[in-house]
Amino acid sequence: MKNPSAPYSISMLNTLEAPVSTSSLLKFMNGDQGTLDAGWDQDPVPNPSDLALTLMHLKFDPTAIANITSMVGLVSKIATVAGWAVVGIETTKKVLEFLGVLNPEPDATKKALEEIKARIEQLYGYLEDEAEEAEYKEAVHWRSELSTMRNALANLALSRSQSNLDTMVSNSQTLMTTINDMLSPGWGDIPFRRSVYGYVPGTNHWLDVAFPFYMAKSNGAPMPSYGSPGEEMKTRIFDPGYYFDVLIRGIGLRIATLAAMEPAFRSTGYDRDNLRDIYKNLGDFIDKWNASFLMTTIEGPLDPNFGKLSNPLVYQPSGIPMGVVDPVSGVVSFESHFNKGFALLFHPWTGPQGQDWGGYWTVVNIPQAIDSARARRSALRTAIFNACGIRKLYELRHSIGQLIMGSDGIVQLTNPVFNGTAYRYATGSESLSLGILGNYAGKPGKTYPAQRVFMESTKSFRIPMARRQDVSQIQPGYRLVISVGGKDAQIDQKLCAYSTRSTPSQNDQPLPIFPMDPITRELRTDKATVYTVVQNGLFSASEEDSWEKHGEVVVEKPKGTKSKKGGLLMGVEALDFLRPGKQRLYLDGHTGLAALRIEIQFELNLANPEHSFIGYAKVNVTNLEPETHKDGLILHVLVYETVVSPVTNSPQEQLADSMTIHIVPSFLQVDQEYFSDRETGLKTLGGIVDKLDRKYSISADPGPADPMWKVRQTAEAATVAVATYERFAEREPEAARHMLVRHTPSVVHVRNGRPE
């Protein structure tokens, strides 16, 4: 390191980077700043595996953090479920079983929670002696009370008595008060004690550089000198680690109790303000936690003007302290000496006789070194963020936001089920023609004999509906609309009015728990949208249900059947389908007659000991007088639900679910040849229409296809193709004639079994 013949000497300390030559440094110092780039890696992004190695868990290990935040999953389950009825949950007990609240905690979980409790007492027991630290004692109390809350939930699942309900309401509000306290700005600020963060003198601990010059809070605010022994117990730090487990588990149980007391709480708005409080206060808590992260400073320990390096942990430092600390969880990533990407220059101090009096290091490439340090610190902060549990709090808050908005999604219409009487054949026969499609199928003018078949059938489906809630006494409202072609061709039936107790005097007057009176309506109209229905055979009841569900008749292979590739088919969505050849077409949509009877019956099992909170409206739709109302129908079924709006906090009706049902009072039965020829002609015509000028199109491009309207869209696509070609033929007849000749399949005549 010495060069007695020069006022100073140059040497390089290089770690993790390719060296920069001495000649390059000299040129750089003389003004040639372009020479320093050669040989220096410009990419400062740290390796993820390298980051993982730097993480230290000084308070709670990763398993403990996972156990503390496990209740986040419970809230997410409630928030993300599409609706209780969708997952087959109709009783309060099944809600709690779904959430896992009724299941005894596994021994491993109990042991883990006991270890967390013991660790907290070990770390934070000193707060017990602080007269002003009542929050610590409150957290200790509620840690033991959480099991009491779980027991109250179990009691409510066994018996929905008024006494058990009252106990749950009281306990949940007390818990809510505690949650708000724990999320309030005043909680979590405790006297600072170095032993809580695993401090041992002489170990290059992060507290040895915990001074304002070397560290700051992540929001840029200055921090106290935590590294000074004289500051212990005199200064305060935001560290809610002593009640973090109670807070997360408490929020989870608060949501579980809400679901148990008022399963339809998202629809009724019950305790929604409590959820809003948690959402807001949890956001403030997360912000404060984020701001409490401690991060080493860069510009200071690395002088931005002269490049001189300062580090209290290293003699003649050639690097700076680097790290990020989360005081809440105790997760730390700290390096006592960082200089990756630093081009270093040593300045020796020599005495008059050439004595070695030491020296100091400076950074020559100051901007690049600062960028490298910032990249490292940012990566460390991300690693801490992912490891400390704060991301789970963001997930928790997002789930609570979902619970505040929208309804429970209880209404999920079931697939219609077919029930029909025997088929009846009409006297006489009819015929079908393919029109222009026949020309392009190579069979111009051909007619196909058909037989009309009549039937009276019923399509049945169920509408899940929430019953009147026990605590809020709110009955969500439900309305059914069945349309066959506009407002003049529909029925609009209120299934259940939204209601609640309007005055305290009603408390002695029992309100109906669920509607029970059956409803019968007839829909007769001459303004229905109707279709000619064509089939190539009679459908069984199961084939009717399959066609209603898929828009075609399919037979599902049994589960476990080998696929063509040799793998096992495990679920319906993975199945191949066998199509047995039965087909049905809806053709020629037009205005016509419809006659339907709608019968509605209500079902609710009040004797269920598990407490049913979902009942059903069973709806039967039967076609009437098929001989005079013979055309096929597509019913648009809509169910509206009246809930308490999260925006206005008042009752508001919204569309809950919808579907289509297909009714076939009669159909024309025709041979398979008709379907084959039609498909050939439609395919050929479709290819021609695609090439025609846009000016002949009679409709705009359709938007995304809605599977619910698959049958109607199929019928309309054929109608549009034919109409477009007819417009083209009308305006350019000669071109249409040539196109017909060019695209018509050749007709092969057969005589005596031989083609001519």
Residue pairs with C-beta under 8 A, 6 or more apart in sequence:
1 9
1 11
1 346
1 348
1 356
1 359
2 9
2 348
2 350
2 354
2 356
3 9
3 348
4 350
4 354
8 347
8 348
9 346
9 348
10 22
10 25
10 26
10 345
10 346
11 22
11 346
12 19
12 20
12 22
12 25
12 343
12 344
12 345
12 346
13 318
13 339
13 344
13 346
13 361
14 20
14 344
15 319
15 339
15 340
16 340
17 40
17 41
17 340
17 341
17 342
18 39
18 40
18 41
19 39
20 36
20 38
20 39
20 40
20 343
20 364
21 39
24 35
24 36
24 38
24 39
25 36
25 343
25 345
25 364
27 35
28 35
28 36
28 364
29 364
36 343
36 364
36 365
40 341
40 343
40 365
40 368
41 341
42 368
44 340
44 341
44 371
44 372
44 375
44 376
45 375
45 379
46 375
46 376
46 379
46 380
51 333
51 379
51 380
51 382
51 383
52 383
54 333
54 334
54 335
54 380
54 383
55 331
55 332
55 333
55 383
55 384
55 387
56 331
56 332
56 333
56 334
57 65
57 329
57 330
57 331
57 332
57 387
58 197
58 198
58 330
58 331
58 332
59 119
59 123
59 196
59 197
59 198
59 241
59 329
59 330
59 331
60 68
60 116
60 119
60 241
60 329
60 330
60 331
62 387
63 112
64 112
64 115
64 116
64 119
65 329
65 331
65 387
65 388
65 389
67 109
67 112
67 113
67 116
67 245
68 116
68 244
68 245
68 248
68 249
68 389
69 248
69 389
69 392
69 393
70 109
71 248
71 249
71 251
71 252
71 253
72 248
72 252
72 392
72 393
72 395
72 396
72 399
74 99
74 100
74 101
74 252
74 255
74 256
75 251
75 252
75 255
75 396
75 399
75 400
75 403
76 395
76 396
76 399
77 98
77 99
78 99
78 255
78 259
78 399
78 403
79 398
79 399
79 400
79 402
79 403
80 399
80 402
81 87
81 98
81 409
82 409
82 412
83 408
83 409
83 410
83 411
83 412
83 464
84 90
84 95
84 263
84 408
84 409
84 410
84 613
84 614
85 409
85 410
85 411
85 412
85 464
85 614
86 409
86 412
87 98
88 94
89 95
89 98
89 614
90 464
90 612
90 613
90 614
91 608
91 610
91 611
91 612
91 613
92 156
92 157
92 160
92 260
92 263
92 610
92 611
92 613
93 102
93 157
93 610
93 611
94 610
95 259
95 260
95 263
96 102
96 153
96 154
96 157
96 256
96 259
96 260
97 103
99 256
99 259
101 150
101 153
101 154
101 253
101 256
101 260
102 153
102 154
102 157
105 113
113 245
116 245
117 143
117 245
120 241
120 242
120 245
123 195
123 196
123 241
123 242
124 136
124 190
124 196
124 241
124 242
126 191
126 193
127 133
127 136
127 190
127 191
127 242
128 136
128 137
130 136
130 191
133 190
133 191
135 181
135 182
135 187
135 188
135 243
136 190
136 242
136 243
138 178
138 181
138 243
139 182
139 242
139 243
139 246
142 175
142 178
142 243
142 246
142 250
143 243
143 245
143 246
146 246
146 249
146 250
146 253
148 171
149 171
149 175
149 253
149 257
150 253
152 164
152 167
152 168
152 171
152 257
153 168
153 253
153 256
153 257
153 260
155 164
155 167
156 164
156 165
156 168
156 260
156 261
157 260
157 610
157 611
160 470
160 611
165 261
165 470
165 471
168 257
168 260
168 261
169 261
169 471
171 257
172 254
172 257
172 258
172 261
172 271
175 250
175 253
175 254
175 257
176 254
176 274
176 277
178 246
178 250
179 247
179 250
179 251
179 254
179 278
179 281
180 277
180 278
180 281
181 187
182 188
182 240
182 243
182 246
182 247
182 250
183 247
183 278
183 281
183 282
183 284
183 285
184 281
185 284
185 288
187 240
187 243
188 238
188 239
188 240
188 243
188 288
189 236
189 237
189 238
190 236
190 237
190 239
190 242
191 233
191 234
191 235
191 236
192 224
192 226
192 231
192 232
192 233
192 234
192 235
192 236
192 237
193 232
193 233
194 207
194 226
194 229
194 232
196 239
196 241
196 330
197 206
197 207
197 325
197 327
197 330
197 332
198 205
198 330
199 205
199 207
204 313
204 336
205 334
206 215
206 294
206 321
206 323
206 325
206 332
206 334
207 226
207 227
208 227
208 312
208 313
209 215
209 227
209 296
209 311
209 312
209 313
209 321
210 223
210 225
210 226
210 227
210 294
211 225
211 226
211 227
211 228
212 222
212 223
212 225
213 297
213 300
213 301
213 310
214 296
214 297
214 300
214 301
214 310
214 312
214 321
215 223
215 294
215 295
215 296
215 297
215 321
215 325
216 222
216 223
216 294
216 295
216 297
217 223
217 291
217 292
217 293
217 294
217 295
218 290
218 291
218 292
218 293
218 294
218 295
218 324
218 381
219 290
219 291
221 291
223 294
224 231
224 235
224 237
225 231
225 235
226 235
226 237
237 292
237 327
238 288
238 289
238 291
238 292
238 327
238 328
239 292
239 327
239 328
240 247
240 285
240 289
240 328
241 327
241 328
241 329
241 330
244 328
244 329
244 389
248 392
248 393
248 396
251 278
251 282
251 396
251 400
254 274
254 278
255 400
255 403
258 265
258 270
258 271
258 274
258 275
259 265
261 270
261 470
261 471
262 268
262 270
262 271
262 469
262 470
262 471
262 472
263 408
263 466
263 469
263 613
263 614
264 408
264 410
264 466
264 469
264 474
264 476
264 613
265 271
265 272
265 403
265 408
265 469
266 403
266 406
266 407
266 408
266 409
266 643
267 407
267 408
267 410
267 466
267 476
267 641
267 643
267 644
268 469
268 472
268 474
268 476
268 643
268 644
269 474
269 643
269 644
269 645
269 646
269 649
270 469
270 471
270 472
270 474
272 404
272 644
272 646
272 649
275 400
275 403
275 404
276 404
278 400
279 397
279 400
279 401
279 404
282 393
282 396
282 397
282 400
283 397
285 393
286 390
286 393
286 394
286 397
289 328
289 390
289 393
290 390
292 326
292 327
292 328
293 324
293 325
293 326
293 327
293 381
293 384
294 324
294 325
294 327
295 323
295 324
295 325
295 377
295 381
296 320
296 321
296 322
296 323
296 324
296 334
296 377
298 320
298 370
298 373
298 374
298 377
299 370
300 310
301 309
301 310
301 311
301 320
301 321
302 309
302 320
302 363
302 366
302 369
302 370
302 373
303 309
303 310
303 362
304 366
304 370
306 362
307 345
307 362
307 363
307 364
307 366
307 369
308 360
308 361
308 362
309 317
309 318
309 319
309 320
309 339
309 360
309 361
309 362
309 363
310 317
310 320
311 317
311 319
311 320
311 321
311 336
311 337
312 321
313 321
313 336
313 337
314 336
314 337
316 358
316 359
316 360
316 361
317 337
317 361
318 337
318 339
318 342
318 344
318 346
318 361
319 337
319 338
319 339
319 342
320 337
320 338
320 339
320 373
321 334
321 335
321 336
321 337
321 338
322 334
322 335
322 338
322 373
322 376
322 377
322 380
323 332
323 333
323 334
323 335
323 377
323 380
324 332
324 333
324 334
324 377
324 380
324 381
324 383
324 384
325 332
325 334
325 384
326 332
326 384
326 388
326 390
328 388
328 390
329 387
329 388
329 389
331 384
331 387
331 388
332 384
333 380
333 383
333 384
338 373
338 376
339 369
340 372
340 376
341 365
341 368
341 369
341 371
341 372
341 373
342 363
342 365
342 369
342 372
343 363
343 364
343 365
343 368
343 369
344 361
344 362
344 363
344 364
345 361
345 362
345 363
345 364
346 359
346 360
346 361
347 359
347 360
347 361
347 362
348 356
348 357
348 358
348 359
349 356
349 357
349 358
349 359
349 360
350 356
350 357
351 357
363 369
385 391
404 646
405 646
406 646
407 476
407 641
407 643
407 654
407 656
408 466
409 656
410 464
410 465
410 466
410 476
410 614
410 641
410 656
411 463
411 464
411 465
411 478
411 639
411 641
411 656
411 657
412 464
412 657
413 461
413 462
413 463
413 637
413 639
413 657
413 658
413 659
414 461
414 462
415 461
415 545
415 548
415 549
416 459
416 460
416 461
416 545
416 548
416 659
416 661
417 459
417 460
417 461
417 545
418 457
418 458
418 459
418 541
418 544
418 545
418 548
419 457
419 458
419 459
419 460
419 541
420 455
420 456
420 457
420 458
420 541
420 544
421 455
421 456
421 457
422 455
423 453
423 454
423 455
423 538
424 453
424 454
424 455
425 451
425 452
425 453
425 454
426 451
426 452
426 453
426 454
426 627
426 666
429 449
429 450
429 451
430 449
430 450
430 451
430 452
430 668
431 447
431 448
431 449
431 450
432 447
432 448
432 450
432 534
432 668
432 670
432 674
433 445
433 446
433 447
433 448
434 441
434 443
434 446
434 448
434 674
434 677
434 678
434 681
435 722
436 681
436 685
436 722
436 725
436 726
437 677
437 678
437 681
437 682
437 685
437 718
437 722
438 444
438 445
438 446
438 677
438 681
439 681
439 740
439 744
440 680
440 681
440 682
440 684
440 685
440 688
440 740
440 743
440 744
440 745
441 677
441 678
441 680
441 681
441 684
441 745
442 680
442 744
442 745
442 746
442 747
443 677
443 747
444 744
446 677
448 670
448 671
448 673
448 674
449 670
449 671
450 534
450 668
450 669
450 670
450 674
451 668
451 669
451 670
452 630
452 666
452 667
452 668
452 669
453 535
453 538
453 666
453 667
453 668
453 669
454 626
454 627
454 630
454 665
454 666
455 626
455 664
455 665
455 666
456 622
456 623
456 624
456 626
456 665
457 544
457 622
457 623
457 663
457 664
457 665
458 620
458 621
458 622
459 548
459 620
459 621
459 661
459 663
460 618
460 619
460 620
460 621
461 618
461 619
461 637
461 659
461 661
462 603
462 616
462 617
462 618
462 619
463 478
463 480
463 495
463 616
463 617
463 619
463 639
464 614
464 615
464 616
465 476
465 478
465 495
465 496
465 514
465 614
465 615
465 616
465 617
466 475
466 476
466 613
466 614
466 615
467 475
467 513
467 514
467 604
467 612
467 613
467 614
467 615
468 474
468 475
468 499
468 511
468 512
468 513
468 514
469 475
469 613
472 500
473 500
473 501
473 511
474 498
474 499
474 500
474 644
475 496
475 497
475 498
475 499
475 500
475 511
475 512
475 514
476 496
476 498
476 641
476 642
476 643
477 494
477 496
477 497
477 498
477 499
477 641
477 642
477 651
477 653
478 494
478 495
478 496
478 617
478 639
478 640
478 641
478 642
478 656
479 492
479 493
479 494
479 495
479 639
479 640
479 642
479 653
480 491
480 492
480 493
480 494
480 495
480 600
480 617
480 619
480 637
480 638
480 639
480 640
481 490
481 491
481 492
481 493
481 636
481 637
481 638
481 639
481 640
482 490
482 491
482 493
482 523
482 596
482 598
482 621
482 635
482 636
482 637
482 638
483 489
483 490
483 635
483 636
483 638
484 490
484 523
484 525
484 528
484 529
484 594
484 596
484 633
484 634
484 635
484 636
485 525
485 527
485 528
485 529
485 591
485 594
486 527
486 529
488 525
488 527
489 523
489 525
489 527
489 528
489 529
489 594
490 523
491 521
491 523
491 598
493 519
493 521
493 598
493 600
495 515
495 519
495 600
495 617
496 514
496 515
498 642
498 651
499 511
501 507
501 511
513 604
513 606
514 602
514 604
514 615
515 602
515 617
516 602
516 604
517 602
518 599
518 600
518 601
518 602
519 598
519 599
519 600
520 597
520 598
520 599
520 600
521 597
521 598
522 595
522 596
522 597
522 598
522 624
523 594
523 595
523 596
523 597
523 598
524 594
524 595
524 596
525 593
525 594
526 591
526 592
526 593
527 591
528 591
528 592
528 593
528 594
528 633
529 589
529 590
529 591
529 592
529 633
529 634
530 589
530 590
530 591
530 592
530 593
530 594
530 631
530 632
530 633
531 586
531 587
531 588
531 589
531 590
531 631
531 632
531 633
531 634
531 715
532 586
532 587
532 588
532 631
532 632
532 668
533 584
533 585
533 586
533 587
533 631
533 632
533 664
533 666
533 667
533 668
534 584
534 585
534 587
534 667
534 668
534 670
534 674
535 582
535 583
535 584
535 585
535 667
535 668
535 669
535 670
536 581
536 582
536 583
536 669
536 670
536 671
536 672
536 674
536 675
537 581
537 582
537 669
538 669
539 547
539 553
539 582
539 584
543 553
543 582
546 552
546 553
546 554
546 555
547 553
547 584
547 662
548 661
548 662
551 707
551 710
551 711
551 714
552 579
552 583
552 584
553 579
553 580
553 582
553 583
553 584
554 577
554 578
554 579
555 577
555 578
555 579
555 580
556 572
556 575
556 577
557 569
557 575
557 576
557 577
557 578
559 569
559 570
559 571
559 575
560 568
560 569
560 570
561 568
561 569
561 575
562 568
562 569
563 569
563 576
564 576
569 575
569 576
581 672
583 672
583 675
584 664
584 667
585 675
585 678
585 714
585 715
586 632
586 634
586 662
586 711
586 712
586 714
586 715
587 715
587 718
588 715
588 719
589 712
589 715
589 716
589 719
592 631
593 628
593 629
593 631
594 629
594 631
594 633
595 623
595 624
595 625
595 628
595 629
596 621
596 622
596 623
596 624
596 633
596 635
596 663
597 620
597 621
597 622
597 624
598 619
598 620
598 621
599 619
599 620
599 622
600 617
600 618
600 619
600 620
601 617
601 618
602 615
602 616
602 617
602 618
603 615
603 616
603 617
603 618
604 612
604 615
604 616
605 612
605 615
606 612
621 635
621 661
621 663
623 629
623 633
623 663
623 664
623 665
626 665
626 666
627 666
629 665
630 665
630 666
631 665
631 666
632 662
632 663
632 664
632 665
632 667
633 662
633 663
633 665
634 660
634 661
634 662
634 663
634 709
634 711
634 712
635 660
635 661
635 662
635 663
636 658
636 660
637 658
637 659
637 660
637 661
638 655
638 657
638 658
639 655
639 656
639 657
639 658
640 653
640 654
640 655
640 656
641 653
641 654
641 656
642 651
642 652
642 653
642 654
643 651
643 652
643 654
644 650
644 651
644 652
645 651
645 652
658 708
659 708
660 708
660 709
660 711
660 712
662 711
680 745
682 718
682 721
684 743
684 744
684 745
685 721
685 722
685 725
686 721
687 743
688 725
688 739
688 743
689 721
689 724
689 725
692 724
692 725
692 728
696 724
696 725
696 727
696 728
696 731
697 720
697 724
698 720
698 723
698 724
698 727
699 720
702 713
705 713
706 713
725 736
728 735
728 736
729 736
748 755
748 756
749 755
749 756
750 756
